[in-house]
């Protein structure tokens, strides 16, 4: 890791420690996604154990006009320290201008959209890896930053360090190798080669096969009954089919299962098979969660089902049931929507290379849309150059823009920044690489402006 970056993190930890010693209070404004929530848990745990006064709020969406109200409005925030987590970069320039006269202590800890390259202006700290020539678009998530910050703040607690990889799995679909290797060396994680599906260490095998968020198995995904039939073909002795776990499989059983899944993929002309068997990561000190992918969806479930109090599970001993219940509900909503898309029950339009997926029916709050759209693109279930997913919530669309190439993230963020600055959309933190909130009345103008910008960037 970049030494300048680590040194600056050390400096910030010293400032936070000093504020704690001086009995100052804190407000944490977190993004509403797994990277933000896992980052928040680190800071909350430290401040909770120090008996500091700390308040949290989640930045679901905000307009350009609303930023002033954070500090100047009737309901403005009055705290000694304000910390933005995994959000704030897109309006950092506005915060710096506002704080010239207010002189509050503001920390923006984020890895997105480097609008300002200074590490500190007008008492606004800009802790962003992109400033230090680290790639916040490919590898460094906010929870990675908190991995180093938390160890500086609380070097003796190693119990929740596995949370630091949640942001990578959410934003980049792969762990940060440097942190991963450290966690393996410290025996916090173990690495295996196996079937790369969430819950592989703790769920009955049929549940693992019927409800993978990261891999589509035709004729099996979404159906416990079909998954049970597939397991029955393995003929595992002395086990009821519903009671078979991955650990019960022999090497030959695993090969047979993998072969069956690949044959199904080929039969339905879905070519993604190469990452079905890959590295999987077990959390050694937490048998209740199992693996990193399961952890990601536990946290996503807390967000989708408004069970934010589930963060107490990581801060102090709290019932695991709240995580499991939320994850089960998430799986149900996710599977229903995936089923409807595959069976052409959702409106999909093609406008010169821009695929517009409009979802009017209610499948929950729609915070899981990033996971769903990533799956649709990876599995080639929906073809296109650029994908616009719109999910109706009251009089708004919760939206995401994606392309079929990861390197376009920065271009998409730049386009959204223009639309945000023009007050055409609300910035939304549920997906920091393409998420927004759109007033339904602005739909036509938004699509028109979006297409103009996409053409200018040669994306369509």
N, C-alpha and C positions, 0 to 999 in steps of 0.2 A: 504494500500500500504506500502511496505517496507520503513521504515524511512531512512535507509542508502541510498537507491535509490533516495528518494525525496531530501535528503540533498545534494547529488551529483548534481542532476538537478538544485538545487538552486545555487550551486557553479558555474555551467556552465552558468546559466543565468546572474550571476554577471560578469563573464568574457565577455560575449557578450555585456552586457550593457556598460562595461568599454570601449570595442572596439568601440562601437557606439559613446560614449562621446569623444573619441580620434580621431574621424573622419576617422576611418579605413574602408576599403572597404571589400566586401564579395563576394565570389563565392559559390553558392549552386549547388551541383551536386546531382540531385534527380533520384531515380529509376523511371521507366516509367510504373507505375501501380497506382491504386487508393489510396493505402496506402501512396505511395511516394508523389503523387500529393496533397492529402489532408494535409499531413505534411508540404509540401512546402508552401501551402497557409498561414498557421500559421506564418511561419518565414517571408515570403514576406510581409504580412500585417503589422507586427511589424516594419520591416526595412523601408518599404514604408512610414509609418507614422512618422518615425524618420528622414526621408530625407537622409537615408544612401545610399551610392553607393552600389548597389547589382546587380549581374549578375547571371543568372541561365543557366544551361545546363542539359540535360537529358542523363543518362547513359543507352543507349539502349543495347549495348553489348560491350564487351571488351575481348581481349585475354590476356593470361599470359604475352606475349611479349610486349603488349601495355602499361602496367602499368607504366613502366619507363617514357614513353612519356608524361604522365600526368604532370610530374615535371621536366623532363630533356630534352625532345624533342624540336624540332624547334618551335612547337606551344604550348609549356608548359604554364601552368597557373601561372600567376604572380599576386597574390592577398594577402592582409594582412591576411585574414581568409578564409579557404576552409572548407566547411561543406558538408559532404556526408549524404544524407537522405535516409533511407530505403535501403541502399546499401553500399558496401565497406567491410563488414565483411569477405567476402570470400577471399579478397586479403589484409586484414589488416596487416598480417605479412610482406608482401612486402612493404607496405607503411611505416611501422615502420622502416624497414631497410633503405629505401631511405631517410627518414627524419632525420636520425642520423647526416648527414652532412648538409642537407638543412635547418633544424631547422625552418620549416614553422609552422604556427598555423593551425592544422588540427583537425577537429571534425568528428568522424564517429558515427552517431546517427542511430542505427539499432537494430533489434531484431532477426536477423538470425545468423546461423553458427558461433558459438563462437570459433574462431580459436585461439585467444589470450585472456587470462583471466585477464590481467592487465588493470586497468582503465585508466592508462596513461603511455606511454613510448615514449621517444624521441619527446616529445611535440605533440604526437598524442593522442587525447582524445578518449576513447573507451566507449561511453555511450550506454551500452547494458544491458537490464534487466537480462539476463541470468547470468551475473557476480554476481548479487545480489540475486541469488536463486529464481528469478521470471521466469516463463515459457514463453519464447518468441516463443515457438512452438505451444502453445495452447491458450494463452489468451492476452499477451501483444504485441500489434502492435506498429509500429513506430508512428502512429498518436496518440496512447495513451501516448507515451512519450511526444509528442508535446502538448498534453492537459495540462500536468503539467508544461512543460517548458514555454508555452505561458502565462499561468496564472501568472507565476513568472515574466516574462518579461513585461506583460501588464495586471495587475490584474483587471483593470476597464472595460475591454471589454469582454462581455459574448456573443456577437452576433454570433460568428462562432464556438462556442464550440461543437456544434453537429457534426462537421466534424471529431471529435476525434474518432468516432465509425466506420468510413468508413473502416479503416484498419482491424478491427475485422471482419466485415461482408465479406470483400474480402478474408482475409487469413484464418479465422476460422469459417465463416458462423454463427457467433453469437456475440452479443455485450459483451464488458467487463462489468460485473455486477456492479463493484464498481463505475465506471464512469457513467454507465447507471443510477444507483440509484441517484447519485449526480445530474445529469441533470434533472431527474424527480422531485427531491426535489426542484430544482431551477426553475421549471416550464418551462424549455427550451424544454423538451420533455414530451409527454403524452403517456401512455401505454394503449392499448386496446386489447381485445380479438376479433379476427376477421379472415377473409380470408387472408392468408399470401401471398399476391401477390403484387409486386411493383406498385406504382401509385394508390393504392386503394383509396386514399383521393382526388386525383385531376383529374384522367383520366376518360372518359366515361367507363362504366363497360365492354362493349364489347372489348375495347382496353386492359383493364386489363386482360381479359380472353384469348385473342388471342395472347398475346405477353409476357407471363411471362418467365423471364430468369431463375427463380429458381424452376420452377415446370412444369412438362409436363402433359398436358391434351390431351389425344389422341382424334383425330378427331376435336379438337378445336384449339390447339396451331398452330399458323401460318395462321389461316383463320379467317378474320374479319366476313365473311359471316356466317360461322358455329357458331361463338360466338354470333352473332346477333340472330340466330335461337334459341340458348339456352336461351337467355334472353327473347325472345318472349314468350316462354313457361311459364314464370312467370306471365304473364298477369297483368302487372303493369298499373293501370289506369292513364289516363291523361298524359301519357308520350310516346313520340315516342321512339322506341326501341334504336335508336342510342343516345338518350339524357338521358338514364337512368344512374345514378351514384350509387355507393355503398350506399351513404347516403339515397338514395330513397327507399332502400329495408327495408321491415319489417322483424321482427325476423323469421316469417314463410317463407318469400322469401329466406332469407339466408339459412335456413335449407333445403329448396327445391333445391337451387342451389348447396349446398355442397353435397347433396345426389346424384344429377345428375352427378357431377364430379367423385364421388367415384364409382358410377356404371360404368362409362366409363373406369376408371382405372382397375376395376376388369374384365370387359369385355375383355380388351386387356392384361390381365395377368400382370399388373403393380401394385405392392403391396404397393407403397409409398403413403399412405393417411394420416398417423397419424399427420403430421405437416402441413396439408392444413389449419386447423384452429389452430391458436396459437397466441402468443403475437405479436402485431405490434406496431410500434413506430412513432408517429406523431411529426413533427417538429413544435412547437407552433408559433415560430416567423417568419416562412417563409412559407406562404400559396402557394407560387409559386412552391415549391419543394414537399411538402407534407410529405412523410415518408422516413425513413432511407434507405429502399431498393431502392426507386426511386432516392435518392441522390447518392447511389453507382453507379447506371447505368447512371445517368447524367455525373458523373465524368469519368466512363469507356468510355462513348461515346466521351467525349472530347479527350481522349487519342487515341481511335481507329480512329477517323476522323481528327486527326491533328488540333484540335481547341484549342490549349493550351491557346490562348488569353482569353478563357472562364473563366480562373481563376480570371480575373478582376471582374467577377460578385460577387465574395466573398470578394474582397479587397475593392472595391468601387462600387457604384451603376452602374450597367452595364446591358444591355438588356438580359433578361432571354432567348430570342429566340435562342441564340447560344447553350445553354445547350439542349434545346428541339429538335433543328434540329439535333444535334449530336446524341442524344439518339434515335431519330426516325431512323436515318441511321444505328445505331448499331443494333436496333431491326430487321431491314430488313435483314442485313447481317447475324446476328445470326440465324434468322428463316430459311433462305435459306439453310444454312449449316446443321442445325439440321434436316430439312426436307430431305436433301440428304443422311444423315447418316441413318436415320430411314428407308428410302426407298432403302437402299443398293446401293447407287450411289457413295459411297466412299470406297476405297480399305482398307480392314481390314484383317490383317494376324495374325495367332496365332502361335507363336514359343515357344512351351513348357511352356505355362503359361504367356508369354509376348505378349500382344495384341499390334500390331503396326497399327496405324491408319494414313494413308498417304493421305494428301490432296493436290492435284496438281492444282485444279481450284482456281481462285481468288475470295475470299469472303471479300475483304477489306485487311487491314494490318495485321490482325491476332493477335491483342493484346487482344482480348476477349476470346482467346482459353481456358484460365483457367476457366472462368465461364462455358463455354460449356462442358469441360471435367468433371468438378464437377457435372454438371447436368446429364450427361450420366452415371456416376458411381452411383450417388444417386438413379436414377430411374431404375438402373439395365438394361438399354437399351443395354449396352455392358458389358458382363461378363468377368472376368479375375482376376488374382492376381496383375499383374503390367500392366500399360497402358503407351504406348509410342505414343504420338501424334506428327506428323511431318507436318508442313504447309509450302509449298514451297513459298519462296520469292526470286525471281531472281535465283542466284546460291547457295542459302542456304536453309536450313530448320529451321524455327522457331519451337523449340521443347519444350515439357513438358513431364516429367515423373511423374506418380502418382501411388499409390497403393490404394487398397480398404480399407486401415486402416490409420487413421490420425496419429497414433503413429509411423508410418514408415517415417514421414517427415525427421527426423534427419538422418536416414540411407540413404535416397535418396540424401540428401544434401552432405553427406560424399562421396558418390559415384561420384557425379558431381564434387566435389572438386578434387578428384583424376584425373578425366578425364580432368579437367581444368588445373591442374598442369602439366599434360602430353601433353598439347597443342593440345589435340584432339578436344576440343570444345571451343567456346567462352562462357563466362559467360553472361547471359542476365537477366536484372532486371525486364522484363515484368512479370515474375513469379518467385519470390524469393524462392519458395518451390518446385523447380524442373524445372525451365526454363533454356534454353540454346539456342545457335545458332550453327548450324552444317553445315560445308561445305559439299555440296552434294557429292563431291569426297571422303569424309571420311566416308560415310555411312556404308560400309561393316565393316570397322575396328571398328567403333563406336559401332555397334550392337554386334559385337563379344566381345569386351571388356565389354560392358554393361552387357551382359548375364553372363559373368564370374563373375563380381562383384555382380550381383543379386543372383547368386547361392551361392557365398561365404557368403552372408548375409541371406541365406535361404528364400529369397523373391520369388523365383520361383523353 
